[in-house]
Amino acid sequence: MTSNAKKQSAHIFDTLIIGAGISGIAAAIKLNKAGYHNFKIIEKASRVGGTWRENTYPGCGCDVPSALYSYSFAPSAKWSHLFAKQPEILSYLEDVSKKFDVEPLIEFNNELLKAVWDEAQHLWVLDTTLGQYLSRTVIFATGPITEAQIPKIDGLDTFTGEMFHSARWNHDYDLAGKRIAVIGTGASAIQFVPRIQPLAKELYVFQRTAPWVLPKPDMNLGKTGKSVMENMPIIQQSWRKSVATSLNIINFGLRNPKFLKPVNEVGKQLLKLQVKDATLLKDVTPNFLVGCKRILFANDYYPALQQDNTHLIPHGLVKVEGNTVIAANGERHEVDVIIWGTGFEVSHPPIGRKVTNEKGVVLADLWKDTSPEAYLGTSLENTPNAFLVLGPNVLVYDSFIGLAEAQLDFIIDGLLKIKEQGISKLAVKSDVIKKHNDLVQKHIKTTVFNSGGCKSYYLDQNGRNFAAWPWSLKKLKQRLTALNLDDYHVSYIASK
Ligand SMILES: Cc1cc2nc3c(=O)[nH]c(=O)nc-3n(C[C@H](O)[C@H](O)[C@H](O)COP(=O)(O)OP(=O)(O)OC[C@H]3O[C@@H](n4cnc5c(N)ncnc54)[C@H](O)[C@@H]3O)c2cc1C
């Protein structure tokens, strides 16, 4: 079939996985291992990797040590540093998909356009750029952090220079000798600012809120380190365990903010050691409790801000006039390029625009005035036989890979039950979702995300925390060990 040919599938899949990022690849590997083979992956891009294929900005890398930011079933001895950079993570994901024979299961360059639940047949009907598919179930592994966000700025259409978002880096544009405005000081910006600072003629960093940036305990593993990892897997396992233990301690603090106050003080002392200028120190000192927004780690960010060509503007960008960028305090600078480090739209998963539930409602319309609610981050109300990976309220300060794996264990347990018991429709009960989310919202109030004095991306437009799990990772994993059919309405159509 040519890549543009449309097809109509007579075949009915047991499941279709949408997306071949970390979650989709893991889903396929785990399904194969469970002896479940009637499935396919639909991926809109031409390569695996998701986040790590899309984000190629200078300095892009993970902020969780690679021993943990890797699959539990596929440790790697190839990491060059304790915290891997994007090219290594992408190549790891490609290696894993080859090693576990996932690639032949992927239809690349195929985008899901519409998924509609057919109540008469108890099937999902999926329209994609390559045709139509029928499937008993769907796993939406379409990613939690994908939609680049560019704020609406007065006069932006008059800008005469170049501009791009960190997630769509323009590698053809030469930054050398340019006057650059970086908008935002979030996780991506603190990674690329130190890389572009030496190239810039002038670098203006617009900061609306000072983030907590703590020293990164990174290290080049070198030949010796890699050889130890390769020949002594026990060392790597211990490294993974010790990272997990450290993150558990951090998570305990995030749930019990009073324990974070001493960390706050240490953080401020560390800042004083790194930032010499009193005005800059005042401007980069966060005004909220550490952990309220995702903690960032870098050793080169504050040194970059203190270079002669670099100017921190402790205000947001409010207006653009031609090639002049204007901050909220009225400060004006002529620039050649604007780089948006403004993060992602996370409260409204883009997949919601493509999915029509059993009531005939497009999920994005349901989520218009709020953000999604799910049961254990995966099952959505009135949306049978569908599972979201890394959905609402499962975020724990840990590796997303571990979270995705835990959720997939739950999802696959459900898929196996559906298949073994001949279930044609599995729909989470409304009272189960409600009870679960009432409890989540009650317990989340005391976490640092809600009480730490910041407006983080964990909160939606109504101030409701749609992202965090308020308990421990251990409790999340316990809840995800098996899908309890009592929590779901179960139906059977004899012919299905
Ligand atoms: C810059 C950046 C840095 C990060 N760093 C860390 C970190 O250090 N530690 C951490 O734990 N997490 C980090 N994250 C979070 C990260 O998103 C997750 O760790 C992980 O990559 C999520 O994987 P995923 O497979 O669920 O989603 P993605 O990686 O987003 O993959 C989704 C896939 O679905 C495909 N897709 C989407 N829609 C469709 C459609 N309609 N049809 C077909 N295919 C579709 C996409 O093309 C993509 O390949 C980071 C995120 C970003 C953006």
The ligand as an SDF file (V2000), in Angstrom:
LIG
                    3D

 53 58  0  0  0  0  0  0  0  0999 V2000
   11.1640   18.6780   27.1360 C   0  0  0  0  0  0  0  0  0  0  0  0
   10.6120   17.6080   28.0270 C   0  0  0  0  0  0  0  0  0  0  0  0
   11.4220   17.0410   28.9930 C   0  0  0  0  0  0  0  0  0  0  0  0
   10.9260   16.0450   29.8190 C   0  0  0  0  0  0  0  0  0  0  0  0
   11.7500   15.5270   30.7650 N   0  0  0  0  0  0  0  0  0  0  0  0
   11.2760   14.5730   31.5800 C   0  0  0  0  0  0  0  0  0  0  0  0
   12.1150   14.0220   32.5980 C   0  0  0  0  0  0  0  0  0  0  0  0
   13.2450   14.4250   32.7470 O   0  0  0  0  0  0  0  0  0  0  0  0
   11.6090   13.0740   33.4100 N   0  0  0  0  0  0  0  0  0  0  0  0
   10.3210   12.6280   33.2740 C   0  0  0  0  0  0  0  0  0  0  0  0
    9.9340   11.7330   34.0180 O   0  0  0  0  0  0  0  0  0  0  0  0
    9.5190   13.1140   32.3120 N   0  0  0  0  0  0  0  0  0  0  0  0
    9.9500   14.0820   31.4850 C   0  0  0  0  0  0  0  0  0  0  0  0
    9.1310   14.6110   30.5340 N   0  0  0  0  0  0  0  0  0  0  0  0
    7.7620   14.1000   30.4030 C   0  0  0  0  0  0  0  0  0  0  0  0
    7.6750   13.1950   29.1510 C   0  0  0  0  0  0  0  0  0  0  0  0
    6.6690   13.6800   28.3360 O   0  0  0  0  0  0  0  0  0  0  0  0
    7.3970   11.7810   29.5160 C   0  0  0  0  0  0  0  0  0  0  0  0
    8.4710   11.3690   30.3190 O   0  0  0  0  0  0  0  0  0  0  0  0
    7.2980   10.8160   28.3240 C   0  0  0  0  0  0  0  0  0  0  0  0
    8.0610   11.1960   27.2440 O   0  0  0  0  0  0  0  0  0  0  0  0
    5.8570   10.6320   27.8980 C   0  0  0  0  0  0  0  0  0  0  0  0
    5.8380    9.5860   26.9520 O   0  0  0  0  0  0  0  0  0  0  0  0
    4.5140    9.2080   26.1960 P   0  0  0  0  0  0  0  0  0  0  0  0
    4.8350    8.0700   25.2960 O   0  0  0  0  0  0  0  0  0  0  0  0
    3.4110    9.0090   27.1560 O   0  0  0  0  0  0  0  0  0  0  0  0
    4.1350   10.5000   25.3620 O   0  0  0  0  0  0  0  0  0  0  0  0
    4.9460   11.2020   24.1200 P   0  0  0  0  0  0  0  0  0  0  0  0
    6.3730   11.0420   24.3530 O   0  0  0  0  0  0  0  0  0  0  0  0
    4.3650   12.5320   24.0210 O   0  0  0  0  0  0  0  0  0  0  0  0
    4.5070   10.2970   22.9010 O   0  0  0  0  0  0  0  0  0  0  0  0
    3.2130   10.3590   22.3390 C   0  0  0  0  0  0  0  0  0  0  0  0
    3.2600    9.8330   20.9150 C   0  0  0  0  0  0  0  0  0  0  0  0
    1.9400    9.8130   20.4000 O   0  0  0  0  0  0  0  0  0  0  0  0
    1.9480   10.2860   19.0590 C   0  0  0  0  0  0  0  0  0  0  0  0
    0.6170   10.8250   18.7620 N   0  0  0  0  0  0  0  0  0  0  0  0
   -0.0150   11.8350   19.4110 C   0  0  0  0  0  0  0  0  0  0  0  0
   -1.2220   12.0570   18.8680 N   0  0  0  0  0  0  0  0  0  0  0  0
   -1.3600   11.1790   17.8400 C   0  0  0  0  0  0  0  0  0  0  0  0
   -2.4000   10.9320   16.9020 C   0  0  0  0  0  0  0  0  0  0  0  0
   -3.5460   11.6590   16.8860 N   0  0  0  0  0  0  0  0  0  0  0  0
   -2.2170    9.9410   15.9910 N   0  0  0  0  0  0  0  0  0  0  0  0
   -1.0650    9.1950   15.9920 C   0  0  0  0  0  0  0  0  0  0  0  0
   -0.0510    9.4140   16.8570 N   0  0  0  0  0  0  0  0  0  0  0  0
   -0.1950   10.3840   17.7770 C   0  0  0  0  0  0  0  0  0  0  0  0
    3.0360   11.3470   19.0550 C   0  0  0  0  0  0  0  0  0  0  0  0
    3.5350   11.6060   17.7650 O   0  0  0  0  0  0  0  0  0  0  0  0
    4.0730   10.7210   19.9810 C   0  0  0  0  0  0  0  0  0  0  0  0
    5.0110    9.9460   19.2660 O   0  0  0  0  0  0  0  0  0  0  0  0
    9.5910   15.6080   29.6910 C   0  0  0  0  0  0  0  0  0  0  0  0
    8.7710   16.2040   28.7290 C   0  0  0  0  0  0  0  0  0  0  0  0
    9.2680   17.2000   27.9180 C   0  0  0  0  0  0  0  0  0  0  0  0
    8.3530   17.8240   26.9060 C   0  0  0  0  0  0  0  0  0  0  0  0
  1  2  1  0
  2  3  1  0
  2 52  2  0
  3  4  2  0
  4  5  1  0
  4 50  1  0
  5  6  2  0
  6  7  1  0
  6 13  1  0
  7  8  2  0
  7  9  1  0
  9 10  1  0
 10 11  2  0
 10 12  1  0
 12 13  2  0
 13 14  1  0
 14 15  1  0
 14 50  1  0
 15 16  1  0
 16 17  1  0
 16 18  1  0
 18 19  1  0
 18 20  1  0
 20 21  1  0
 20 22  1  0
 22 23  1  0
 23 24  1  0
 24 25  2  0
 24 26  1  0
 24 27  1  0
 27 28  1  0
 28 29  2  0
 28 30  1  0
 28 31  1  0
 31 32  1  0
 32 33  1  0
 33 34  1  0
 33 48  1  0
 34 35  1  0
 35 36  1  0
 35 46  1  0
 36 37  1  0
 36 45  1  0
 37 38  2  0
 38 39  1  0
 39 40  1  0
 39 45  2  0
 40 41  1  0
 40 42  2  0
 42 43  1  0
 43 44  2  0
 44 45  1  0
 46 47  1  0
 46 48  1  0
 48 49  1  0
 50 51  2  0
 51 52  1  0
 52 53  1  0
M  END
$$$$
